[in-house]
């Protein structure tokens, strides 16, 4: 029996209605149209942070611009409010409070340095505002903190993970027998990183690994070249100081392997070290040669916007904004209760899992990173070559 014209028409209308309702998903993408979402950034664009902070601002702003050009966060415009903490911990804590209380930001990226984070992050946590650390690699940033740090996250590979990975790679390839670790005398971050390195060397079988004052090591090599260790690890928060140590070692005729911490991942340091830096190895959160679509698009977009190549610090801040955006899209924001919106964002941030310029990224239960580790070596020309990719 053939269906009547009436029944056919009814079926067509029903299908059309279904298609229409299904197509209305685009309205959800615009549900926050005419709203704004403000994210703060606390990057050091003056002081010792100059090799890192300006690139962090550029990376974050690039991500914001890309998000807004793609209809924002469910239609809402994303705004980045940047404050310079002048590389000073006390200023960092003050500016953190300003961003939260006066600017009413929903979250904060930064600060640039771990010692500044030690002062600023407790301010944010007390005010229950999410912080995403995009360059803080020292201990106590997340997880085992000196204060309740449940609102603090980071997408910066911690030295407690990076330094052992770097040392393990070297030991597995070259089997050194002796090692020395040096850091500036007035560098607490360098000191804690040196202790991490000594533990890693000893666990790798180099029991005589010692932390020495730089002048003592330099003097020993100068007087008795044959006493030089097989490998020297430099742990300094200042990339400029690290580059100076590299040059001093090479000027003394040292031909052994040199390893460095996170500060060595800035092209400014690689360029400063120049030919002396060839082969100097570090563990990085990002590698420009990563061929993933996300990374190569980021590099191309950054170069197109700023006329220069990005570095790790730009990649981490860019990724930080993208992680916040993913969490915000899934948050049930009120736009009139900032405390509730911050709490909602924190909950959603804990769930993010996406491919980024850093690699596939998610957070551990205590808000630390799950991502690849890129073991890289300076090429002597201001760039880096890949030694090994260590998957999580």
C-alpha positions in Angstrom: 0.0 0.0 0.0 1.4 3.4 -1.1 1.6 6.2 1.5 -0.7 9.1 1.0 0.5 12.5 -0.1 -0.4 13.8 3.3 1.7 11.2 5.1 4.7 11.9 2.8 4.4 15.6 3.5 4.3 15.0 7.2 7.4 12.9 7.0 9.3 15.5 5.0 8.3 18.2 7.5 9.4 16.0 10.4 12.7 15.4 8.8 13.2 19.1 8.1 12.4 19.9 11.7 15.0 17.4 12.8 17.6 18.8 10.5 16.8 22.4 11.7 17.1 21.4 15.4 20.4 19.6 14.7 21.7 22.6 12.8 21.0 24.8 15.7 24.1 23.5 17.4 25.8 26.6 15.9 23.7 28.7 18.3 25.5 27.0 21.2 28.7 28.2 19.8 27.4 31.8 20.2 25.7 31.4 23.5 28.1 33.9 25.2 27.9 36.4 22.3 28.5 40.0 23.6 30.2 38.7 26.7 34.0 39.0 27.5 36.3 36.8 29.4 39.5 38.3 30.9 42.6 36.3 31.5 45.6 37.9 33.3 49.2 37.3 32.5 52.1 38.1 34.8 55.3 38.0 32.7 58.7 39.6 33.4 59.3 42.0 30.5 62.0 44.0 32.4 64.8 42.8 34.7 66.3 39.3 34.5 63.2 38.0 32.7 63.9 39.9 29.5 65.2 36.7 27.7 61.8 35.0 28.5 59.0 37.4 29.3 58.5 39.3 26.0 58.2 36.0 24.1 55.7 34.8 26.7 53.5 37.9 26.1 53.7 37.4 22.3 52.8 33.7 22.5 49.8 34.3 24.8 48.5 37.2 22.7 48.9 35.2 19.5 46.7 32.5 21.0 44.1 35.1 22.2 44.0 36.6 18.7 43.5 33.2 17.0 40.7 32.3 19.4 38.9 35.6 18.9 39.2 35.3 15.1 37.5 31.9 15.4 34.4 33.3 17.2 36.0 33.5 20.6 34.9 31.3 23.6 31.4 30.2 22.7 31.0 33.6 21.2 32.6 35.6 24.0 35.7 37.7 23.4 38.8 36.7 25.2 40.9 39.5 26.6 44.5 39.3 27.9 45.5 41.7 30.6 49.3 41.7 31.0 51.3 43.0 34.0 55.1 43.2 34.3 56.4 42.1 37.6 59.9 43.4 36.8 61.4 40.0 37.7 60.8 40.8 41.4 59.0 38.4 43.7 57.4 41.1 45.9 56.2 43.0 42.8 54.9 39.7 41.4 52.7 39.0 44.5 51.4 42.6 44.4 50.5 42.5 40.7 48.8 39.1 41.2 46.5 40.6 43.7 45.8 43.5 41.4 44.9 41.2 38.5 42.5 39.2 40.7 40.9 41.9 42.7 40.9 44.9 40.4 40.9 43.4 36.9 38.6 40.6 37.9 40.5 38.0 35.8 39.2 34.5 35.7 42.7 33.0 35.7 46.3 34.1 35.5 49.2 32.9 33.3 52.7 33.2 35.0 54.7 34.5 36.6 57.9 34.0 34.6 60.2 32.9 37.4 59.7 30.2 40.0 60.9 32.4 42.8 58.3 34.9 41.9 55.7 32.2 41.7 56.6 31.2 45.3 55.4 34.7 46.4 52.6 35.2 44.0 50.9 31.8 43.7 49.8 31.7 47.4 48.0 35.0 46.8 46.0 33.5 43.9 45.3 30.3 45.8 44.0 32.1 48.8 41.7 34.0 46.5 40.7 30.7 44.8 41.8 31.9 41.3 43.3 29.4 38.9 47.0 30.0 37.9 48.6 28.3 35.0 52.4 28.4 35.4 53.9 28.4 31.9 57.6 28.6 32.8 58.0 27.6 36.5 60.1 24.5 36.6 61.2 24.6 40.3 59.9 22.4 43.0 56.9 23.2 45.1 54.9 24.9 42.3 52.3 22.2 42.2 51.8 19.0 44.2 54.0 19.1 47.3 53.7 22.8 48.1 54.4 24.8 51.2 50.8 25.9 51.2 47.5 24.5 49.8 48.0 24.9 46.1 44.9 23.3 44.7 44.2 26.2 42.3 47.7 26.1 40.8 48.5 24.3 37.5 51.5 24.3 35.2 52.3 23.4 31.6 56.0 23.9 32.2 58.1 20.8 32.5 59.6 20.7 36.0 63.3 20.4 36.6 62.6 17.4 38.9 61.5 15.5 35.8 63.6 17.2 33.1 67.0 17.1 34.7 67.0 13.3 35.4 65.7 12.7 31.9 68.6 14.7 30.5 71.2 13.0 32.7 69.8 9.5 32.0 70.0 10.1 28.3 73.7 11.1 28.5 74.6 8.2 30.8 72.9 5.7 28.5 74.8 7.1 25.5 78.3 8.0 26.8 78.7 6.2 30.1 80.6 9.0 31.9 82.5 8.1 35.0 82.8 11.5 36.7 80.6 14.6 37.0 80.5 18.0 38.5 77.6 20.4 39.0 78.0 24.2 39.3 75.6 27.1 39.9 75.8 30.8 40.9 76.3 31.3 44.6 73.3 33.7 44.9 70.8 31.5 42.9 68.4 29.5 45.1 66.8 28.0 42.0 70.2 26.9 40.7 71.0 25.4 44.1 67.9 23.2 44.3 68.3 22.2 40.6 71.9 21.2 41.4 70.7 19.0 44.2 68.3 17.3 41.8 71.2 16.8 39.3 73.5 15.3 41.9 70.8 12.8 42.9 70.2 11.9 39.3 73.9 11.3 38.6 74.2 9.1 41.7 71.2 7.1 40.8 72.8 6.7 37.4 75.9 5.2 38.9 78.1 8.3 39.2 78.5 8.3 43.0 81.3 10.9 43.0 79.1 13.6 41.4 79.8 16.8 43.4 78.4 20.3 43.6 81.2 22.7 43.4 81.6 26.5 43.3 82.2 27.6 39.7 85.5 29.2 40.6 86.7 26.0 42.2 85.9 23.9 39.2 87.4 26.5 36.8 90.6 26.7 38.9 91.0 23.0 39.1 90.6 22.6 35.3 93.1 25.4 34.7 95.7 24.0 37.0 95.3 20.3 36.3 93.4 19.8 33.0 93.4 16.0 33.4 91.4 16.4 36.6 88.4 17.7 34.6 85.2 15.7 35.0 83.7 13.8 32.1 80.5 15.9 32.3 79.7 19.3 33.8 76.1 20.2 34.7 75.2 23.9 34.9 72.1 24.8 36.9 71.5 28.6 36.7 68.2 30.5 36.5 70.0 33.1 34.5 70.6 32.0 30.9 73.3 34.8 30.5 75.2 33.4 33.4 74.9 29.9 32.0 76.2 31.0 28.6 79.2 32.7 30.4 80.0 29.4 32.2 79.9 27.5 28.9 82.4 30.0 27.3 84.7 29.9 30.4 84.8 26.1 30.3 85.6 26.0 26.6 88.2 28.8 27.0 89.9 26.6 29.6 90.1 23.8 27.0 87.4 21.7 28.6 86.2 19.2 25.9 83.8 17.1 28.0 80.0 17.1 27.8 78.1 20.1 29.2 74.5 19.8 30.4 72.2 22.6 31.3 68.8 23.2 32.9 65.7 24.9 31.6 67.3 28.3 31.1 69.4 26.8 28.3 66.3 26.3 26.3 66.1 30.0 25.2 67.6 30.7 21.8 69.0 33.9 23.3 71.2 31.7 25.4 72.2 29.5 22.5 73.1 32.5 20.4 75.1 34.0 23.3 77.0 30.8 23.8 77.7 30.6 20.0 80.1 28.0 18.8 81.1 27.2 22.4 77.6 25.9 22.9 77.7 23.2 20.3 76.6 20.0 21.8 75.4 21.5 25.1 72.4 19.4 26.1 69.2 20.2 27.9 65.7 18.7 28.4 63.0 20.9 26.9 59.3 21.1 27.0 59.2 22.1 23.3 61.1 21.4 20.1 60.7 23.5 17.0 61.4 20.5 14.8 58.3 18.6 16.1 56.5 18.0 12.8 53.0 17.9 14.3 50.4 20.0 12.6 49.7 22.0 15.8 53.3 22.8 16.3 54.1 23.8 12.7 51.0 26.0 12.5 52.0 27.7 15.7 55.5 28.4 14.4 54.1 29.7 11.0 51.5 31.9 12.7 54.1 33.3 15.2 56.6 34.1 12.5 53.8 35.7 10.4 52.7 37.9 13.2 56.0 38.9 14.8 58.5 38.4 12.0 60.7 36.1 14.2 60.8 32.5 15.2 59.2 31.5 18.6 61.0 29.8 21.4 60.0 27.4 24.1 58.7 30.1 26.4 56.4 31.5 23.7 55.2 27.9 22.9 54.3 27.3 26.6 52.4 30.5 27.0 50.6 30.0 23.7 49.7 26.5 24.9 48.6 27.8 28.3 46.0 30.1 26.6 44.7 27.2 24.4 44.4 24.9 27.5 42.4 27.6 29.3 40.2 28.1 26.3 39.4 24.4 26.0 38.4 24.4 29.7 36.4 27.6 29.4 34.4 26.2 26.5 33.2 23.4 28.7 32.6 25.6 31.8 29.1 26.7 32.8 30.0 30.4 33.3 27.6 32.8 35.0 29.4 36.1 34.0 28.1 37.7 37.2 29.7 35.5 39.9 33.4 35.5 39.4 34.1 33.3 42.3 31.8 30.6 41.0 33.2 31.0 37.5 36.8 30.5 38.7 35.8 27.4 40.6 34.1 26.0 37.5 37.2 26.7 35.4 39.4 24.9 37.8 37.2 21.8 37.6 37.2 21.8 33.8 40.9 22.6 33.6 41.7 19.3 35.4 40.0 17.4 32.5 41.8 18.9 29.5 43.6 16.6 27.1 44.6 17.8 23.7 47.4 17.9 21.1 49.4 21.1 21.5 52.7 22.5 20.2 54.3 20.8 23.2 52.9 17.5 22.2 49.8 15.6 23.6 49.1 17.3 26.9 47.1 16.7 30.0 47.5 17.3 33.8 48.3 14.8 36.5 46.0 14.7 39.5 48.2 17.2 41.3 48.1 19.5 38.2 51.6 18.8 36.9 52.4 18.1 33.2 51.9 14.9 31.2 53.7 15.5 27.9 56.8 14.4 25.9 60.3 15.5 27.0 62.5 16.8 24.2 66.2 16.2 24.8 68.0 18.8 22.7 71.5 19.9 22.0 72.7 23.4 20.9 73.9 23.4 17.3 76.5 26.2 17.8 74.5 28.5 15.6 71.8 29.7 18.0 69.5 26.7 17.4 69.0 23.1 18.6 69.0 19.6 17.3 66.9 16.7 18.7 68.8 14.1 20.7 65.8 12.1 21.8 62.0 12.4 22.4 61.0 10.8 25.7 57.3 10.0 25.8 55.4 10.1 29.1 
